[in-house]
Amino acid sequence: MSNTSNFREAIREAKRQALVGPNVISNALPYVGGGLLLTALGTYGGLGIIRANPQLFFPTFIGAVIVEFILFFVAQNVAEKGNKSLALPLLATYSLLSGYTISGLVYVALKTPNVGIPGIGFAALGCGVTFIVARQIGSNLSEQDGMALSKTISLGVIALVVVCLTQFVFALFGVYTPTWLEIAISGLGVFLFAGVSVVDFYILPRTYRDDQYLPAALSMYLTYVNLFIFILRLLIAINSRD
């Protein structure tokens, strides 16, 4: 959920500018797809660690989260400056680390009755359907509607980040969220990141030029990774009720 770091700035830029990069999303899509493939590879590696040496996974998970957090800001800064030769390996590493950090969630999904591989496939399919619908809606938003939706979704995502960070801290001390609340938080996350996917198609062409496809790709990548995570969390929560 690190894409909230410059989400408000992107909204402010969009407000000040007309369409500056009509083809930036098309240019970014191959890199979004490549990043998602690397994420799948990182997830596969994480699952291998969990199964072969589970006691090693948690400390490496914490280390990966810290490195991923730092790497996001470094990669974003490099991509914004247009240094593609350095940005690409940084973004590739970030994608692999993202996959590793969500492998624990995927492992839980595989072990949860009525979720498993079909549930993971459903979450991925949900992201694909969201992309198709969001492209149609977001590309046709008026200036007034686009800015209103952007501001609303931005505030919602910030609140969600605070809630999820609180959840994470409590979980480190063995305090876990009740199932009904987890369902509510996960459902809200799905709703908000579906909204972010719509906003991307409005914001990004007004924020980045056609040759600034790498920072646009990072923004879209984060949108769909987080949407996948929250769909999977929701499926797990629904099927884990007592």
C-alpha positions as CSV (number, residue, x, y, z in Angstrom):
1,M,0.0,0.0,0.0
2,S,2.9,2.3,-0.4
3,N,1.3,3.9,-3.5
4,T,-0.5,6.3,-1.1
5,S,2.9,8.1,-0.5
6,N,2.5,10.4,-3.5
7,F,-1.2,9.7,-4.2
8,R,-2.2,13.2,-3.0
9,E,0.6,14.8,-5.0
10,A,-0.6,13.1,-8.1
11,I,-4.1,14.4,-7.5
12,R,-2.8,17.9,-7.1
13,E,-0.8,17.6,-10.4
14,A,-3.9,16.3,-12.2
15,K,-5.9,19.3,-11.0
16,R,-3.3,21.7,-12.5
17,Q,-2.7,19.9,-15.8
18,A,-4.6,18.7,-18.8
19,L,-4.0,15.3,-20.4
20,V,-0.2,15.2,-20.8
21,G,0.4,11.5,-21.4
22,P,-2.4,9.9,-23.4
23,N,-0.4,6.8,-24.1
24,V,1.4,6.5,-20.8
25,I,-0.8,3.6,-19.5
26,S,-0.4,1.6,-22.7
27,N,3.4,2.1,-22.5
28,A,3.4,1.1,-18.8
29,L,1.3,-2.1,-19.2
30,P,4.2,-4.4,-20.3
31,Y,6.2,-3.4,-17.2
32,V,3.1,-3.9,-15.0
33,G,2.7,-7.4,-16.4
34,G,6.4,-8.1,-16.0
35,G,6.3,-7.0,-12.4
36,L,3.3,-9.2,-11.7
37,L,5.1,-12.2,-13.2
38,L,8.2,-11.5,-10.9
39,T,5.8,-11.2,-8.0
40,A,4.4,-14.7,-8.8
41,L,8.0,-16.0,-8.9
42,G,8.8,-14.4,-5.5
43,T,5.6,-15.9,-4.1
44,Y,6.6,-19.3,-5.3
45,G,10.0,-18.9,-3.7
46,G,8.4,-17.9,-0.4
47,L,6.1,-20.9,-0.5
48,G,9.2,-23.1,-0.9
49,I,10.8,-21.5,2.2
50,I,7.6,-22.0,4.2
51,R,7.4,-25.7,3.3
52,A,11.1,-26.5,3.5
53,N,12.2,-24.4,6.5
54,P,9.2,-22.7,8.1
55,Q,11.2,-21.3,11.1
56,L,13.3,-19.3,8.6
57,F,10.3,-17.6,7.0
58,F,9.3,-15.2,9.7
59,P,12.6,-13.4,10.2
60,T,13.2,-13.3,6.4
61,F,9.7,-12.0,6.0
62,I,10.3,-9.1,8.4
63,G,13.6,-8.3,6.7
64,A,11.9,-8.4,3.3
65,V,9.2,-6.0,4.5
66,I,11.8,-3.5,5.7
67,V,13.9,-3.7,2.5
68,E,10.7,-3.5,0.4
69,F,9.6,-0.4,2.2
70,I,12.9,1.4,1.6
71,L,13.3,0.1,-1.9
72,F,9.9,1.5,-2.9
73,F,10.9,5.1,-2.2
74,V,14.3,4.6,-3.9
75,A,12.8,3.0,-7.0
76,Q,10.1,5.5,-7.2
77,N,12.5,8.4,-7.0
78,V,14.8,6.9,-9.6
79,A,11.9,6.2,-11.9
80,E,10.5,9.7,-11.5
81,K,13.9,11.1,-12.6
82,G,13.8,9.0,-15.7
83,N,16.9,6.8,-15.0
84,K,15.4,3.7,-16.7
85,S,18.7,1.7,-16.6
86,L,18.7,1.8,-12.8
87,A,15.0,1.9,-12.2
88,L,14.3,-1.4,-14.0
89,P,16.4,-3.6,-11.8
90,L,15.2,-1.8,-8.7
91,L,11.6,-2.3,-9.7
92,A,12.3,-5.9,-10.6
93,T,13.8,-6.5,-7.1
94,Y,10.9,-4.7,-5.5
95,S,8.4,-7.0,-7.4
96,L,10.3,-10.1,-6.2
97,L,10.2,-8.9,-2.6
98,S,6.5,-8.1,-2.8
99,G,5.9,-11.7,-4.0
100,Y,7.9,-13.0,-1.1
101,T,6.0,-10.9,1.5
102,I,2.6,-12.1,0.2
103,S,3.6,-15.8,0.1
104,G,2.5,-16.2,3.7
105,L,-1.0,-15.0,2.8
106,V,-1.1,-17.3,-0.2
107,Y,0.0,-20.2,2.0
108,V,-2.9,-19.5,4.3
109,A,-5.2,-19.4,1.4
110,L,-4.0,-22.7,0.1
111,K,-4.7,-24.3,3.6
112,T,-8.1,-22.6,4.0
113,P,-11.1,-24.8,3.1
114,N,-13.0,-23.6,0.0
115,V,-10.2,-21.2,-1.0
116,G,-7.1,-23.0,-2.1
117,I,-5.9,-22.7,-5.8
118,P,-9.5,-21.9,-7.1
119,G,-9.6,-18.9,-4.6
120,I,-6.2,-17.7,-5.7
121,G,-7.4,-17.9,-9.3
122,F,-10.6,-16.1,-8.5
123,A,-8.6,-13.2,-6.9
124,A,-6.4,-13.0,-10.0
125,L,-9.4,-13.1,-12.2
126,G,-11.1,-10.4,-10.1
127,C,-8.0,-8.1,-10.7
128,G,-8.3,-8.7,-14.5
129,V,-12.0,-7.9,-14.6
130,T,-11.5,-4.8,-12.5
131,F,-8.8,-3.6,-14.9
132,I,-11.2,-3.9,-17.9
133,V,-14.1,-2.2,-16.1
134,A,-11.9,0.5,-14.5
135,R,-10.3,1.3,-17.9
136,Q,-13.8,2.0,-19.4
137,I,-14.9,4.1,-16.4
138,G,-11.7,6.0,-15.5
139,S,-10.9,7.0,-19.1
140,N,-14.3,8.6,-19.5
141,L,-14.6,10.5,-16.2
142,S,-15.3,14.2,-16.4
143,E,-12.9,16.6,-14.6
144,Q,-15.3,17.2,-11.8
145,D,-16.2,13.6,-11.2
146,G,-12.5,12.5,-11.6
147,M,-11.3,14.9,-9.0
148,A,-14.1,14.1,-6.6
149,L,-13.5,10.4,-6.8
150,S,-9.8,10.8,-6.5
151,K,-10.1,12.8,-3.3
152,T,-12.6,10.4,-1.8
153,I,-10.5,7.3,-2.6
154,S,-7.3,8.9,-1.4
155,L,-8.8,9.6,2.0
156,G,-10.2,6.1,2.2
157,V,-6.9,4.4,1.3
158,I,-5.0,6.5,3.9
159,A,-7.5,5.4,6.6
160,L,-7.1,1.8,5.4
161,V,-3.3,1.9,5.6
162,V,-3.5,3.1,9.2
163,V,-5.9,0.3,10.1
164,C,-3.7,-2.4,8.4
165,L,-0.5,-1.1,10.1
166,T,-2.3,-1.3,13.4
167,Q,-3.4,-4.8,12.6
168,F,0.2,-5.8,11.7
169,V,1.6,-4.4,15.0
170,F,-1.1,-6.1,17.1
171,A,-0.4,-9.4,15.2
172,L,3.3,-9.2,16.1
173,F,2.2,-9.3,19.8
174,G,-0.2,-12.2,19.2
175,V,-3.4,-10.1,19.1
176,Y,-5.5,-10.9,16.0
177,T,-8.5,-9.3,14.4
178,P,-11.9,-10.9,15.0
179,T,-13.2,-12.6,11.9
180,W,-16.2,-10.3,11.4
181,L,-13.9,-7.2,11.6
182,E,-11.4,-8.9,9.2
183,I,-14.2,-9.4,6.7
184,A,-15.2,-5.8,7.0
185,I,-11.6,-4.5,6.6
186,S,-10.9,-6.8,3.7
187,G,-14.2,-5.9,2.0
188,L,-13.4,-2.2,2.4
189,G,-9.9,-2.9,0.9
190,V,-11.4,-4.5,-2.1
191,F,-13.8,-1.6,-2.6
192,L,-11.1,1.0,-2.2
193,F,-8.5,-0.5,-4.5
194,A,-11.1,-1.2,-7.1
195,G,-11.7,2.6,-6.8
196,V,-8.0,3.3,-7.1
197,S,-7.9,1.3,-10.3
198,V,-10.5,3.6,-11.7
199,V,-8.6,6.7,-10.5
200,D,-5.4,5.4,-12.1
201,F,-6.9,5.8,-15.5
202,Y,-7.9,9.3,-14.7
203,I,-4.9,10.5,-12.8
204,L,-1.9,8.9,-14.6
205,P,-2.4,10.4,-18.1
206,R,-2.7,13.8,-16.4
207,T,0.4,13.3,-14.2
208,Y,3.0,11.6,-16.4
209,R,4.2,12.1,-20.0
210,D,4.2,9.2,-22.4
211,D,7.9,8.6,-21.7
212,Q,7.3,8.5,-17.9
213,Y,5.9,5.0,-18.1
214,L,7.9,3.5,-15.3
215,P,6.5,5.5,-12.4
216,A,3.0,5.0,-13.9
217,A,3.7,1.2,-14.1
218,L,4.8,1.2,-10.4
219,S,1.5,2.9,-9.4
220,M,-0.6,0.5,-11.4
221,Y,1.4,-2.5,-10.2
222,L,0.7,-1.5,-6.5
223,T,-3.0,-1.1,-7.2
224,Y,-3.4,-4.6,-8.6
225,V,-1.2,-6.3,-6.1
226,N,-3.1,-4.7,-3.2
227,L,-6.4,-5.5,-4.8
228,F,-5.3,-9.2,-5.1
229,I,-4.3,-9.2,-1.5
230,F,-7.6,-7.8,-0.2
231,I,-9.7,-10.2,-2.4
232,L,-7.7,-13.1,-1.0
233,R,-8.0,-11.8,2.5
234,L,-11.7,-11.5,2.1
235,L,-12.0,-15.1,0.8
236,I,-9.9,-16.4,3.7
237,A,-11.9,-14.5,6.3
238,I,-15.3,-15.6,4.9
239,N,-14.2,-19.2,4.8
240,S,-12.6,-19.1,8.3
241,R,-15.8,-18.2,10.2
242,D,-16.5,-20.4,13.2
